[in-house]
Amino acid sequence: MNETIRELLGKVGGLPGPVAELEDDADLYAVGLSSFASVQLMLGLEEAFDIEFPDNLLNRKSFSSIAAIEQTLTHILKSKEAA
Amino acid sequence: MSLAALATDLSMSARAHRVAAVAAEFAETVDRDARFPEEAVNAMKAERLLGIQIPARLGGEDATTLELAEVCAILGQSCAAAAMVFAMHQIKVSSLVEHGEESAWHIDFMRELAARQLLVASATTEGGIGGNLRNSICAIEIDGDTCRLSKDATVISYGTHADAIMITSRAHDKAAPGDQVMTVFRRGQYTLEKTVTWDTLGMRGTCSDGFLFKGEAPAVQIFPKPFAEIAAQSMLANSHLLWSGVWFGIAADAVSRAQAFVRAAARKTPGAQPPGTLRLAEASSLLQMLKSNILCGLKTYQQAKADPDHLSSMAFSIAMNNIKLASSETILTIINQAMIVCGIMGYKNGTPYSLGRHLRDAHSAQLMISNDRILGNTSTMLLIQKPDTSLLG
């Protein structure tokens, strides 16, 4: 999952520096993730994991770091399994 | 209500009406000379309206966004420039109230703002960033306990009249353009060298000149929270809602003038329906829609305030963007209808039905944060966020 996130982030994130150098808990907005790029990242994640982000998770916090995205995805995948 | 009856009424709306009476008296010269609405702002201070949003324990009155929007709408009916100065000041105060409570300096500043009725201006625009306030080129320099900032601020509304300026910059010299902080600089801690003169179609009295800002202050005056959070959680909503309050005021006064025109005509020719009445009815319907739009936005904000995650959600951003788009576009239609009703008497300056100033002031609405930029942001979010289909929310 971490790898897929990083791969997508590299493809659509538009960050000035290399994604490999980012810590999992680095603030993505602080390193230059724009709101447009964050939406592209979300769309990519929806496609890659065959999920839909529920409205209550479409906020800044859910996508603020690689770790936060992993947590958000894990949460969605778990509730998908349970359903 | 007569002014005499209002004189002893200390409610916020009565105080706003007294300020509006002063603002109305000078609205035309403020507009003609593109000068600061000094008399109206002094009246705001005398009525102690500049500090109403500050918490009561710090000397304010805990005014809600709803109450602030009402004051904006009352002032907007007299002098849009004075109303906009009030709105812009309160938008800055909202950031202090929502995000300043973690810092002793900002708490003291709020106390002093309420006590001395200080006027706060904003410097978020910068040459070279193309109007996107979420990006900065300039960076604040922190040197021990001191911070220094130099910014090519292409717009600082009423900059030379303010007691303090809240200004954005990158958080440090290596920060990305979007990694910003906001700092309060007090008068005496900065110099302003005028670079651009505000000579515009409307909103002439906001005196939104451009300046080269150079400031030095204790570093504790930097807000502890990142500006991204401040922008999302207090500035976005307050800007769109309070501006909308001002715009509602402009449109409401235009409809009042159109109604006065139609009534005067109806009285002169009893039994005959004056030609403008149907358009007046249409304008009144649009005005009501505008009012509902703003009230709905105020309610949404009130509910969202309890939950910081919701305040930074896409659903909330889209809702606020939509309020701004609808308000700024509808007022132009309303004022145009009113102009057609009043005919040449509306088109001419100096009649009781003149609407030139209203129309010129109202044209700023779709440009202050360009509607195209807002539509662009919303359209991106709608790639993933489902539209709000609920009636009650």
Interface residues (C-beta under 8 A of the other chain):
Chain A: P16 Y29 A30 V31 G32 L33 S34 S35 F36 V39 M42 L43 E46 F53 D55 N56 L58 N59 R60 K61
Chain B: A171 A175 A176 P177 G178 D179 P226 A228 E229 A232 D309 H310 S312 S313 M314 A315 N377 T380 M381 L383 I384 Q385 K386
